[in-house]
């Protein structure tokens, strides 16, 4: 079992920045890919970014150049640094991992971009 706990969401003005954190209950980064997803009201959940156990990153086209995913193995934490935020980035952001056949999700953190 793995618990994932997100934090760092909030209200930010357009053009602002936020850093989201996802803390895992145990060290899983060496064996699994970590990912951030988001879901806006009335829209399907979409992948924002992912980082493999080897450190390879992947980004959605809509956030590339504005978002950076990283991890701190010592803290069992994955981060999502988001810059130049836009109103369309407003969503609930959740972290995710898959270990074997099991998929784990955090509870999500709300990001609202509005003036």
RAWO-V26373 format. One record per residue. N is the residue number from 0. RES is the residue in one letter. PHI is phi as a letter, one per 40 degrees, with the letter a starting at -180 (* if undefined). OMEGA is omega as a letter, one per 20 degrees, with the letter a starting at -180 (NA if undefined). D_CENTER is the distance of its C-alpha to the mean C-alpha in Angstrom with 1 decimal. Layout:
n->N res->RES phi->PHI omega->OMEGA d_center->D_CENTER
n->N res->RES phi->PHI omega->OMEGA d_center->D_CENTER
//
This chain:
n->0 res->X phi->* omega->r d_center->19.6
n->1 res->X phi->b omega->r d_center->16.2
n->2 res->X phi->b omega->r d_center->14.7
n->3 res->X phi->b omega->a d_center->11.0
n->4 res->X phi->b omega->r d_center->10.8
n->5 res->X phi->c omega->r d_center->8.2
n->6 res->X phi->a omega->r d_center->9.8
n->7 res->X phi->h omega->r d_center->10.3
n->8 res->X phi->c omega->r d_center->10.4
n->9 res->X phi->i omega->r d_center->13.8
n->10 res->X phi->c omega->a d_center->16.3
n->11 res->X phi->a omega->r d_center->16.6
n->12 res->X phi->c omega->r d_center->19.3
n->13 res->X phi->d omega->a d_center->18.9
n->14 res->X phi->g omega->a d_center->18.7
n->15 res->X phi->c omega->a d_center->16.9
n->16 res->X phi->b omega->r d_center->13.9
n->17 res->X phi->a omega->r d_center->11.2
n->18 res->X phi->b omega->r d_center->9.3
n->19 res->X phi->c omega->r d_center->6.6
n->20 res->X phi->b omega->r d_center->7.3
n->21 res->X phi->b omega->a d_center->7.1
n->22 res->X phi->c omega->r d_center->10.8
n->23 res->X phi->c omega->a d_center->12.5
n->24 res->X phi->c omega->r d_center->16.1
n->25 res->X phi->a omega->a d_center->17.5
n->26 res->X phi->c omega->r d_center->17.2
n->27 res->X phi->b omega->a d_center->15.7
n->28 res->X phi->c omega->a d_center->14.2
n->29 res->X phi->c omega->a d_center->17.7
n->30 res->X phi->b omega->a d_center->17.9
n->31 res->X phi->a omega->r d_center->14.7
n->32 res->X phi->c omega->r d_center->11.9
n->33 res->X phi->b omega->a d_center->8.4
n->34 res->X phi->a omega->r d_center->5.9
n->35 res->X phi->b omega->r d_center->3.0
n->36 res->X phi->b omega->r d_center->5.8
n->37 res->X phi->a omega->r d_center->7.7
n->38 res->X phi->b omega->r d_center->11.3
n->39 res->X phi->c omega->r d_center->13.9
n->40 res->X phi->d omega->r d_center->17.3
n->41 res->X phi->g omega->a d_center->19.5
n->42 res->X phi->b omega->r d_center->17.2
n->43 res->X phi->c omega->r d_center->15.8
n->44 res->X phi->c omega->a d_center->12.2
n->45 res->X phi->b omega->r d_center->10.9
n->46 res->X phi->c omega->r d_center->8.7
n->47 res->X phi->c omega->a d_center->6.9
n->48 res->X phi->a omega->r d_center->6.7
n->49 res->X phi->a omega->r d_center->7.9
n->50 res->X phi->a omega->a d_center->10.0
n->51 res->X phi->c omega->r d_center->13.2
n->52 res->X phi->c omega->r d_center->15.5
n->53 res->X phi->c omega->r d_center->17.5
n->54 res->X phi->g omega->r d_center->15.0
n->55 res->X phi->c omega->a d_center->15.0
n->56 res->X phi->b omega->r d_center->12.1
n->57 res->X phi->a omega->a d_center->11.8
n->58 res->X phi->b omega->r d_center->10.7
n->59 res->X phi->c omega->a d_center->11.7
n->60 res->X phi->d omega->a d_center->15.0
n->61 res->X phi->c omega->a d_center->14.2
n->62 res->X phi->b omega->a d_center->11.8
n->63 res->X phi->d omega->a d_center->13.5
n->64 res->X phi->g omega->a d_center->15.2
n->65 res->X phi->b omega->a d_center->13.2
n->66 res->X phi->b omega->r d_center->9.7
n->67 res->X phi->b omega->r d_center->9.5
n->68 res->X phi->b omega->r d_center->7.4
n->69 res->X phi->a omega->a d_center->9.6
n->70 res->X phi->a omega->r d_center->10.8
n->71 res->X phi->b omega->a d_center->13.8
n->72 res->X phi->c omega->a d_center->15.7
n->73 res->X phi->c omega->a d_center->18.2
n->74 res->X phi->b omega->a d_center->15.9
n->75 res->X phi->f omega->a d_center->13.9
n->76 res->X phi->b omega->r d_center->10.7
n->77 res->X phi->b omega->a d_center->7.6
n->78 res->X phi->b omega->r d_center->6.7
n->79 res->X phi->b omega->r d_center->5.2
n->80 res->X phi->c omega->a d_center->8.7
n->81 res->X phi->b omega->r d_center->9.6
n->82 res->X phi->b omega->r d_center->13.4
n->83 res->X phi->f omega->a d_center->16.1
n->84 res->X phi->c omega->a d_center->14.3
n->85 res->X phi->b omega->r d_center->16.2
n->86 res->X phi->d omega->a d_center->17.2
n->87 res->X phi->c omega->r d_center->15.8
n->88 res->X phi->c omega->r d_center->12.2
n->89 res->X phi->c omega->a d_center->13.1
n->90 res->X phi->a omega->r d_center->11.3
n->91 res->X phi->c omega->a d_center->9.8
n->92 res->X phi->b omega->a d_center->6.0
n->93 res->X phi->b omega->r d_center->5.7
n->94 res->X phi->c omega->a d_center->4.9
n->95 res->X phi->a omega->r d_center->7.9
n->96 res->X phi->a omega->r d_center->10.7
n->97 res->X phi->b omega->r d_center->14.3
n->98 res->X phi->b omega->a d_center->17.3
n->99 res->X phi->g omega->r d_center->20.5
n->100 res->X phi->c omega->a d_center->20.9
n->101 res->X phi->c omega->r d_center->18.6
n->102 res->X phi->b omega->a d_center->15.1
n->103 res->X phi->b omega->r d_center->13.1
n->104 res->X phi->b omega->r d_center->10.7
n->105 res->X phi->c omega->a d_center->9.8
n->106 res->X phi->c omega->r d_center->11.6
n->107 res->X phi->g omega->r d_center->9.0
n->108 res->X phi->b omega->a d_center->9.3
n->109 res->X phi->c omega->r d_center->11.3
n->110 res->X phi->b omega->r d_center->11.0
n->111 res->X phi->b omega->r d_center->14.5
n->112 res->X phi->b omega->a d_center->16.0
n->113 res->X phi->a omega->r d_center->19.7
n->114 res->X phi->c omega->NA d_center->22.9
//
